[in-house]
């Protein structure tokens, strides 16, 4: 029993040694084969390096052969020992370890002659009556006959050129049998991989791409994405694509209006937003020729081409404009229907809603006698009469009076033929600027009919009043820490636009800017500030106030500033008060003397505008 165990242990070590030697030998052969196969495309650059490696590999191979011969003798001796000891039944377990099947690689698109050796299967227990057998897809299954194995030597060969894009991987099985077909070793998997070559051009999913971008879009706006695919191995540069724009038509206003991301294929705008104006561009459609190149865009890469059509779509950036400032029409009394077509001009795209006009009556029709609709064919506004009314009359009076409707005050009297709706100037007018006149009229129908009508008159303002400041008096403590004196404002008896914004400035007297400063707050008010403290006294600050009329009117005025003594929240301005009291007494005496000298005259109760 001890002898048997010792024999098994020696056999195991010998078999492992032989298997290791054989595996090393075949691995070197496979490495040499792959090295020279993969270097076929660049043999000139690598010739010197390949020769050095090949010499080294030959020496290693010779050493491995010597070791393999030694293993053969050891194997024969161990086989004889097994027969003597009756250990032949253990071969079924050991046989699987004695069949060495390395992975194999075949470049696609190889040229004749065929068959070509691609590798070798090794069996350490191969006998004269044993043969190799190859099964699987590519051997005895479709596509049949692609690979074959030498029954005696185990050499595997390919019989024709392969296409990786058709089949990239073959899974076969190798076994050994005796001449009667009884399985001796295996089966063991044999994997054959097809090495990719750059034999496929990039292909776009569509020959023509269409995209849109809104006019005025900011720089960098994504318009569309171009996508191509390459049938080569995605794990190699053969299928790594790069995109580029090679042509733009038309090339105005810039030949580089768009940019394509070289890796993702996203097309974005490069042109400035104000230049991307549909109404000023030479065309609303641009065509880009896009090229996709494999090998990561290198010079030797294959290319594919597609066209991208980009349409500049319309933004509602143009308001409609009437083609005439005045449209006139006449309609017979008692009739209805369309009386006039209003036309507009809009520079936006007629095929979009940005061009479609919507008309509305905003004033002049309080009784809703008219309506207006859009003609969908030509974008015109159709003004129609929907309620019957008498619209023809003539004035039969020679003059009229203009009175305020509330106070009944007579504001103006003028002959009717002098009334001009667009220019009526009334100086020192005490009445509002909007008037309604009730006038008699006679219709021109048959028979004629009389009645009254209302004439609406709007008076235009003339810049005939100078602005003034308020308040006119300001007080400040002589030891105040807050140098802000007062906020003053401007007022004007005129109406807009002959009033604010007001311009309030210091007078022209020299030295004022060293003591006083004016800061604008808004259109009507400004802040008066001291630059240093003043002693208790009354100061008259000269100011110049100018309105915004055309032409503007300026007023040289003064702001009285009283500098007072302040103690415990009390302000003592006694000097200023005494001056004011004396002035009031003086004015009273003057008025009393006038009344005594002249009789009293009652004021007029009428107001006439001139």
ZATORGU-241399 format. One line per 4 residues: number of its first residue (from 0); their letters; for each residue x negated, y negated, z negated of C-alpha. Coordinates in steps of 0.25 Angstrom, whole numbers. Each point is the difference from the previous one (the first is absolute). Layout:
REM residues N
NUM> A> X/Y/Z  ... $
END
This chain:
REM residues 610
0> XXXX> 0/0/0  -12/-9/-3  -6/3/13  13/-3/7 $
4> XXXX> 1/-14/-7  -14/-3/3  2/3/15  12/-9/0 $
8> XXXX> -7/-11/-6  -12/1/10  10/1/11  7/-12/-4 $
12> XXXX> -12/-9/-1  -5/5/13  13/-2/7  1/-14/-6 $
16> XXXX> -15/-3/5  3/5/14  13/-8/0  -7/-12/-4 $
20> XXXX> -11/1/10  10/3/11  9/-12/-4  -12/-9/0 $
24> XXXX> -5/5/13  14/-2/7  2/-13/-7  -13/-5/6 $
28> XXXX> 4/4/14  14/-6/-2  -7/-13/-4  -9/0/12 $
32> XXXX> 12/2/9  8/-11/-5  -11/-9/-1  -4/1/15 $
36> XXXX> 15/1/4  3/-13/-7  -12/-7/6  3/3/14 $
40> XXXX> 6/-14/2  -13/-7/-5  -11/10/4  -9/-11/5 $
44> XXXX> -1/-8/-13  -1/13/-9  -9/8/8  -13/-1/-8 $
48> XXXX> 8/2/-13  7/12/5  -13/6/5  -6/-2/-14 $
52> XXXX> 12/7/-7  1/11/10  -15/4/-3  3/0/-15 $
56> XXXX> 13/8/2  -8/11/9  -10/2/-12  11/1/-10 $
60> XXXX> 7/10/9  -12/9/2  -2/1/-15  15/3/-1 $
64> XXXX> -1/11/10  -11/7/-8  8/-1/-12  12/6/8 $
68> XXXX> -9/12/5  -4/3/-15  15/-1/-4  4/10/11 $
72> XXXX> -10/11/-5  5/-3/-14  14/2/5  -3/13/6 $
76> XXXX> -6/5/-12  11/-4/-9  10/6/10  -7/13/-1 $
80> XXXX> 0/-1/-15  15/-2/0  2/12/9  -8/9/-10 $
84> XXXX> 7/-6/-12  14/0/6  3/-15/-1  5/-1/14 $
88> XXXX> 14/-3/-5  -5/-14/-6  -2/-5/14  14/-6/2 $
92> XXXX> -3/-10/-11  -14/-3/4  4/-1/15  7/-13/-1 $
96> XXXX> -13/-7/-5  -8/6/11  7/-7/11  -5/-14/2 $
100> XXXX> 9/-9/9  -4/-15/0  9/-11/5  -3/-4/15 $
104> XXXX> 1/-13/8  3/-2/15  -1/-13/7  12/-3/9 $
108> XXXX> -1/-2/15  -13/9/2  -4/3/14  -3/13/6 $
112> XXXX> -7/10/0  9/9/-10  0/7/-9  -8/-8/-10 $
116> XXXX> -5/6/-13  6/-8/-12  -5/8/-12  -2/14/-5 $
120> XXXX> 7/9/-11  -10/8/-8  3/14/-7  -11/5/-9 $
124> XXXX> 7/14/0  1/1/15  -2/14/6  -1/5/14 $
128> XXXX> 14/5/0  6/-13/-5  5/-11/9  4/-14/-2 $
132> XXXX> 15/-4/2  6/-15/2  15/-3/-1  8/-12/-1 $
136> XXXX> 4/-12/8  -10/-2/11  -4/15/0  11/10/1 $
140> XXXX> 11/-11/-1  4/-12/9  -8/-6/5  -6/13/2 $
144> XXXX> -15/2/3  -5/-13/-4  -10/7/-10  -7/13/0 $
148> XXXX> -9/8/-8  -11/10/4  4/13/-6  -14/4/-4 $
152> XXXX> -7/-13/-3  11/-8/-6  -3/-12/9  12/-9/2 $
156> XXXX> 1/-8/13  10/-10/7  5/4/14  5/-14/5 $
160> XXXX> 0/-15/-3  9/-4/-12  9/-12/-2  0/-5/-15 $
164> XXXX> 13/-8/3  7/13/4  -6/9/-11  -9/-6/-10 $
168> XXXX> -2/12/-9  0/15/2  2/10/-11  -5/14/3 $
172> XXXX> -4/13/-8  -12/9/2  -1/14/-5  -8/13/3 $
176> XXXX> 5/14/3  -5/13/4  2/6/14  13/6/-4 $
180> XXXX> 5/-14/-4  0/2/-15  -3/-13/-8  -14/0/-6 $
184> XXXX> -1/-15/-4  9/-12/0  8/-6/5  -8/-13/-3 $
188> XXXX> 5/-14/4  -7/-7/12  3/-15/1  -4/-6/13 $
192> XXXX> 1/-16/1  0/-8/13  -9/-12/-1  6/-12/6 $
196> XXXX> -5/-8/12  5/-14/3  8/4/12  13/-7/-2 $
200> XXXX> 3/-15/2  8/-8/-9  15/0/4  10/-11/-4 $
204> XXXX> 14/5/-5  6/-9/10  -5/-7/13  6/-13/-3 $
208> XXXX> 3/-6/-14  9/-12/-3  0/-9/-11  6/-14/-5 $
212> XXXX> -6/-11/-8  8/-13/-4  -5/-13/5  -7/-8/-11 $
216> XXXX> -4/13/-8  -12/-2/-9  -14/5/5  -2/15/-4 $
220> XXXX> 15/4/3  1/14/4  6/2/13  0/15/3 $
224> XXXX> -9/12/-2  -7/8/11  -2/15/-2  -8/10/8 $
228> XXXX> -4/14/-3  -12/9/4  1/15/1  -14/2/-4 $
232> XXXX> -4/5/-14  5/-11/-10  -12/4/-10  -10/-5/11 $
236> XXXX> -3/-14/6  6/6/13  14/-4/-5  -4/-13/-8 $
240> XXXX> 7/-11/8  -3/-15/1  9/-10/7  -3/-12/8 $
244> XXXX> 7/-11/8  -6/-1/14  9/-10/7  11/-9/-3 $
248> XXXX> 10/-6/11  2/-11/1  -12/-5/-8  6/-14/-3 $
252> XXXX> -1/-8/-9  -11/10/-6  -5/13/5  -1/5/-14 $
256> XXXX> 14/-2/-5  1/14/-6  -9/9/-7  1/15/-2 $
260> XXXX> -6/7/-13  -10/10/6  3/11/-10  15/-1/-2 $
264> XXXX> 5/-6/13  8/-11/-6  1/-12/9  1/-13/-7 $
268> XXXX> 1/-15/4  -13/-9/0  6/-12/7  4/-12/-9 $
272> XXXX> 15/-1/-4  2/-13/7  -6/5/13  9/12/0 $
276> XXXX> 12/-8/5  9/7/9  4/-13/7  -14/-5/3 $
280> XXXX> -7/14/4  -1/3/14  8/13/-1  8/7/-11 $
284> XXXX> -7/13/3  -14/5/-1  -6/13/4  -12/6/-7 $
288> XXXX> -9/11/6  -4/9/-12  -11/10/1  -2/11/-11 $
292> XXXX> -14/7/0  -4/12/-7  -14/3/-7  3/-11/-9 $
296> XXXX> -1/-10/12  -14/3/4  -5/-2/14  1/15/4 $
300> XXXX> 15/1/-5  12/4/8  11/-11/2  15/-1/2 $
304> XXXX> 8/-12/4  14/-5/-3  7/-14/2  6/-8/-11 $
308> XXXX> 11/-10/4  2/-11/-10  12/-9/0  1/-14/-7 $
312> XXXX> 14/0/-5  7/-13/-3  1/-7/-13  12/-11/-2 $
316> XXXX> -10/-11/0  7/-10/9  13/-7/-3  10/-2/11 $
320> XXXX> 1/-14/6  11/-6/8  -3/-3/14  7/-14/-1 $
324> XXXX> 2/-9/-12  14/-3/4  11/9/6  13/-7/6 $
328> XXXX> 13/7/4  14/-4/2  13/8/-3  14/-3/4 $
332> XXXX> 10/-3/-11  7/13/-5  -10/10/6  -9/10/-6 $
336> XXXX> -12/8/4  -15/-2/3  -3/-14/2  -15/0/1 $
340> XXXX> -12/9/0  -12/-4/-9  -13/5/5  -13/2/-8 $
344> XXXX> -14/4/2  -7/10/-8  -14/5/2  2/13/-7 $
348> XXXX> 2/14/7  13/0/7  1/15/-3  0/-2/-15 $
352> XXXX> 9/-6/-11  -10/-11/-1  5/-6/13  15/2/-3 $
356> XXXX> 6/-14/-4  11/-1/-10  8/-13/1  8/-7/-10 $
360> XXXX> 7/-13/-2  -5/-7/-12  8/-13/0  10/-9/8 $
364> XXXX> 11/11/0  7/-1/-14  13/6/6  -7/11/7 $
368> XXXX> 5/-3/13  -12/6/7  -8/12/0  -13/5/6 $
372> XXXX> -5/13/4  -13/6/6  1/5/14  -8/13/-1 $
376> XXXX> -4/0/15  -7/-13/0  -1/-5/-14  8/-12/2 $
380> XXXX> 10/-6/-10  14/0/5  8/-12/-7  15/2/0 $
384> XXXX> 12/-7/-4  9/9/-9  10/-10/-5  8/-10/9 $
388> XXXX> -2/-15/-4  1/-14/7  -14/-5/2  2/-12/9 $
392> XXXX> 2/-14/-5  -5/-14/2  -1/-11/-9  9/-12/3 $
396> XXXX> -6/-10/-11  -10/-11/2  -6/0/-14  0/8/-13 $
400> XXXX> -4/-2/-14  -9/9/-8  4/1/-15  -5/9/-11 $
404> XXXX> 10/11/-3  -1/-1/-15  -2/-15/-3  8/-5/12 $
408> XXXX> -11/-10/1  -2/-7/14  -13/5/5  -1/-4/14 $
412> XXXX> 8/-5/12  -4/2/14  7/1/14  2/14/4 $
416> XXXX> -8/-1/13  -13/-3/-9  1/13/-8  -11/9/3 $
420> XXXX> 0/13/-6  -15/2/-1  -5/-15/-3  8/-8/-11 $
424> XXXX> -8/-8/-9  6/-8/-11  -9/-8/-9  3/-1/-15 $
428> XXXX> 11/9/2  8/2/-13  8/12/5  -4/15/2 $
432> XXXX> -7/4/13  11/9/4  13/-5/5  13/5/5 $
436> XXXX> 9/-9/9  15/2/3  3/-5/14  12/0/8 $
440> XXXX> 0/7/14  8/4/11  -1/13/7  -2/1/15 $
444> XXXX> 11/10/2  13/-1/7  8/-6/-6  -10/-8/-9 $
448> XXXX> 0/2/-15  -6/-9/-11  -6/4/-13  -12/-3/-9 $
452> XXXX> -14/6/0  -12/0/-9  -14/-5/4  -12/5/-8 $
456> XXXX> -11/-10/-1  -13/2/-7  -9/-13/-3  -15/1/2 $
460> XXXX> -9/-6/-11  -10/-11/3  -12/-1/-9  3/-14/-5 $
464> XXXX> -2/2/-15  -13/0/-8  -2/10/-10  -1/-3/-15 $
468> XXXX> -6/7/-12  7/4/-13  -1/-2/-12  -6/-14/1 $
472> XXXX> -5/0/-14  -9/10/-8  -5/1/-14  -13/7/-5 $
476> XXXX> -7/0/-14  -14/-7/0  -6/12/-7  7/11/7 $
480> XXXX> -8/12/4  9/4/11  -4/-9/12  13/3/8 $
484> XXXX> 8/-13/-1  13/2/8  6/8/12  5/-10/10 $
488> XXXX> 9/3/12  4/-7/13  14/-4/4  5/-5/13 $
492> XXXX> 14/-5/5  -2/6/13  3/15/3  -9/11/5 $
496> XXXX> -9/0/8  -3/-15/-4  -2/3/-15  -9/11/-6 $
500> XXXX> -11/5/0  -5/-13/-7  -14/-4/0  -4/-7/-14 $
504> XXXX> -13/-7/-1  -8/-10/-8  0/-14/4  -11/-6/8 $
508> XXXX> -6/-8/-12  -15/4/-3  -3/8/-12  14/6/-2 $
512> XXXX> -6/14/3  -9/-1/-12  11/-1/-9  12/7/7 $
516> XXXX> 3/13/8  12/4/7  2/15/3  11/5/9 $
520> XXXX> 10/10/-6  10/2/12  7/-8/11  6/-10/-9 $
524> XXXX> -8/0/-13  -14/-3/-4  -8/0/-14  -6/-13/-5 $
528> XXXX> -12/2/-9  -10/-8/-8  -15/3/2  -3/-7/-13 $
532> XXXX> 7/-6/-12  5/-14/0  2/-10/-10  14/-4/-5 $
536> XXXX> 6/-10/11  9/0/12  -6/4/13  6/-2/14 $
540> XXXX> -5/12/9  1/-4/15  6/12/8  3/2/15 $
544> XXXX> 11/9/4  2/5/14  12/8/6  0/10/11 $
548> XXXX> 9/-8/10  -4/-3/15  -6/-10/-2  -3/1/-15 $
552> XXXX> 3/-11/-9  -10/-3/-12  4/-8/-13  -11/-7/-8 $
556> XXXX> 6/1/-14  -5/1/-15  2/9/-12  0/-7/-13 $
560> XXXX> -8/9/-10  1/-4/-15  -11/5/-9  5/1/-14 $
564> XXXX> -5/3/-14  5/14/-4  1/4/-15  8/12/-6 $
568> XXXX> 8/2/12  3/-15/1  -4/-8/12  -2/-15/-2 $
572> XXXX> 1/-8/12  3/-14/-7  -8/-8/10  7/6/12 $
576> XXXX> 14/-2/-7  -2/-15/-3  -4/-2/15  13/7/4 $
580> XXXX> 8/-8/-9  -5/-14/4  2/4/15  15/4/-3 $
584> XXXX> 2/-13/-7  -6/-8/11  9/7/11  12/-3/-9 $
588> XXXX> -2/-15/0  -2/0/15  13/7/3  7/-9/-10 $
592> XXXX> -5/-13/7  5/6/13  14/3/-5  1/-14/-6 $
596> XXXX> -4/-7/13  8/8/10  15/5/-1  3/15/0 $
600> XXXX> 2/7/13  7/13/0  -7/11/8  5/5/13 $
604> XXXX> 8/13/0  -4/4/14  -13/6/5  -4/-2/15 $
608> XX> -11/8/6  -8/-7/10 $
END
